[in-house]
């Protein structure tokens, strides 16, 4: 199989943290074929098919829990039919500040997209959510997730403090999603906007703020702030 055809297959089977395939991320600036090819070569040292044939499924390594974190439960799921087969293991953890971590390992075969094997990570704390795709044998770093969550919360507060105009709605949540090739986009959720004004020139500014918020929900608001 040529490098170009392998790259095309890789692009089709790579998913976003929300389960969408890479082709749907073009509007967000998904990495080009060269980036995908480099990633595929990096992960092809242990072929997915070989691991699935040998083990049936890949057991991720145990997650090292910092003080105050506990495991909240596990769930196993799987199926096989004419379209393909899949196996899913979901582990849930809770932190001392009511933060949560959900790690789902998915592997299998889809008729239209081929073999896949990856983990999704979803961390929630307060008003921030972090979603990532990581290799199947990797271990999420909870300390790093906590630190990144704190930086996102500071960024949310900063965006609200410097909102553009009196008609802006508050940002109630920031969600940072990172694909397995490393591309990150940050999407906001907005609270209730100010009441629509009566004066026509104020209504125009109000409408402009709603239009900007709609665009931000699609394209994101900011990069993760530096440490």
C-alpha positions in Angstrom: 0.0 0.0 0.0 1.4 3.4 -1.0 2.1 6.2 1.6 -0.6 8.3 0.0 -3.3 5.6 0.3 -2.3 4.9 3.9 -2.6 8.6 4.6 -6.0 8.7 3.0 -7.2 5.8 5.2 -5.6 7.4 8.3 -7.5 10.6 7.6 -10.8 8.8 7.3 -10.5 6.8 10.4 -9.0 9.5 12.7 -11.8 10.8 15.0 -12.3 14.0 16.9 -13.0 13.9 20.6 -16.7 14.1 19.8 -16.5 10.9 17.6 -16.6 12.7 14.2 -14.2 11.7 11.5 -11.3 14.0 10.4 -12.9 15.0 7.1 -15.5 16.9 9.0 -12.8 19.1 10.6 -11.6 20.8 7.5 -13.4 24.0 8.4 -11.4 24.0 11.7 -8.1 23.8 9.9 -7.4 20.1 10.5 -3.7 19.2 9.8 -2.8 18.4 6.3 -1.8 15.1 4.7 1.8 15.4 5.6 1.0 15.8 9.3 -1.4 12.8 9.2 1.2 10.7 7.4 3.9 11.6 10.0 1.5 10.6 12.8 0.6 7.3 11.1 4.2 6.4 10.6 4.8 7.1 14.3 2.0 4.8 15.4 2.6 2.0 12.8 5.4 0.5 14.8 2.9 -1.8 16.5 0.2 -2.4 13.9 -3.4 -2.3 15.2 -4.3 -5.5 13.4 -1.5 -7.4 15.0 -2.4 -6.2 18.5 -6.1 -6.9 18.0 -5.4 -10.4 16.6 -3.1 -11.2 19.5 -5.1 -9.8 22.4 -8.7 -9.4 21.0 -8.6 -6.0 22.6 -6.0 -3.7 24.1 -6.0 -3.2 27.8 -4.9 0.3 28.6 -2.4 0.8 31.5 -3.7 1.6 35.0 -4.2 5.3 35.6 -2.1 6.8 38.3 -4.5 8.8 40.6 -3.3 11.8 42.6 -4.3 12.2 46.2 -8.1 12.7 46.6 -9.0 11.0 43.3 -11.1 7.8 43.3 -12.4 5.4 40.6 -16.1 5.8 40.2 -16.9 2.8 38.0 -16.2 1.0 34.8 -18.4 0.0 31.8 -17.7 -2.5 29.1 -19.5 -2.7 25.7 -19.0 -4.4 22.4 -20.7 -5.8 19.3 -20.0 -7.5 16.0 -22.2 -7.4 12.9 -22.0 -7.2 9.1 -20.7 -3.6 9.3 -17.8 -4.4 11.6 -17.0 -4.9 15.3 -16.1 -2.8 18.2 -15.1 -3.0 21.8 -15.3 -0.2 24.4 -14.0 0.1 27.9 -15.1 3.2 29.9 -13.5 4.2 33.2 -14.8 7.1 35.4 -12.9 8.9 38.1 -13.8 11.7 40.5 -11.6 14.3 42.1 -11.6 16.1 45.5 -13.3 19.2 44.0 -16.0 17.3 42.3 -14.1 17.3 39.0 -14.5 14.2 36.8 -12.4 12.2 34.4 -13.8 9.8 31.8 -11.4 7.6 29.8 -12.9 5.5 27.0 -10.8 3.0 25.1 -12.3 2.1 21.7 -11.0 -0.5 19.2 -12.4 -2.5 16.4 -13.0 -2.5 12.6 -15.5 -0.6 10.5 -16.2 -1.7 7.0 -16.0 1.8 5.5 -13.1 3.1 7.6 -10.9 0.2 8.5 -9.3 -0.6 11.8 -9.1 1.8 14.7 -7.7 1.8 18.2 -7.6 4.9 20.4 -8.6 6.4 23.7 -10.8 9.5 24.4 -10.3 11.6 27.5 -12.9 14.0 28.9 -12.0 16.1 32.0 -14.6 18.4 33.6 -14.0 20.8 36.4 -16.2 23.8 37.3 -16.8 25.8 34.1 -14.2 24.1 31.8 -14.2 20.8 29.8 -11.1 19.2 28.2 -11.5 16.6 25.5 -8.6 14.7 23.9 -7.8 11.7 21.8 -4.7 9.8 22.9 -2.9 6.6 21.8 -4.4 3.4 23.1 -1.5 2.6 25.5 -1.1 6.1 26.9 -2.0 7.2 30.3 -3.7 10.5 30.9 -1.8 12.9 33.2 -4.4 14.1 35.7 -2.1 16.7 37.2 -1.6 18.2 33.8 -5.3 18.2 33.1 -6.0 20.0 36.3 -3.4 22.6 35.5 -4.7 23.1 32.0 -8.3 23.4 33.4 -7.1 26.1 35.8 -5.6 28.0 32.9 -8.8 27.7 30.9 -10.8 29.0 33.8 -8.5 32.0 34.1 -9.0 32.6 30.4 -12.7 32.4 30.7 -12.7 35.0 33.5 -10.4 37.2 31.4 -12.7 37.0 28.4 -15.7 37.9 30.5 -13.8 40.8 32.1 -12.9 42.3 28.8 -16.1 41.5 26.9 -16.5 43.5 23.7 -19.4 45.8 24.5 -22.2 46.1 27.1 -24.4 43.7 25.1 -22.1 40.7 25.3 -23.4 37.5 27.0 -21.2 35.9 29.7 -19.2 32.9 28.8 -20.4 30.1 31.1 -18.1 27.3 29.9 -15.0 26.7 27.7 -14.4 23.4 26.1 -11.0 22.6 24.7 -10.9 19.7 22.2 -7.7 18.2 20.9 -7.5 15.7 18.1 -5.0 12.8 18.2 -2.8 14.8 15.8 -2.5 17.6 18.3 -4.9 20.3 16.8 -6.8 22.1 19.6 -9.8 24.4 19.3 -11.6 26.1 22.2 -15.4 26.5 22.0 -17.5 28.7 24.3 -20.9 28.3 25.8 -22.8 31.5 26.5 -25.3 32.4 29.3 -28.3 34.6 29.0 -27.6 37.8 27.0 -28.7 41.2 28.1 -32.3 42.1 27.3 -32.8 43.4 23.8 -32.8 47.2 23.9 -35.5 49.4 22.6 -33.4 52.1 20.9 -32.6 51.1 17.3 -28.9 52.0 17.4 -28.6 49.8 20.6 -30.5 47.0 18.9 -27.9 47.0 16.1 -25.1 46.6 18.6 -27.1 43.9 20.4 -27.6 42.0 17.1 -23.9 42.3 16.3 -23.0 40.7 19.7 -25.3 37.8 19.0 -23.8 37.3 15.6 -20.2 37.3 17.0 -21.2 34.7 19.7 -22.7 32.5 17.0 -19.4 32.7 15.1 -17.4 31.9 18.2 -19.5 28.8 18.9 -18.3 27.5 15.5 -14.8 28.7 15.2 -13.6 29.1 18.8 -12.5 32.0 20.9 -8.8 31.7 21.9 -5.7 29.6 22.3 -5.0 27.9 25.7 -3.2 30.6 27.7 0.5 30.1 28.5 1.6 28.7 31.9 
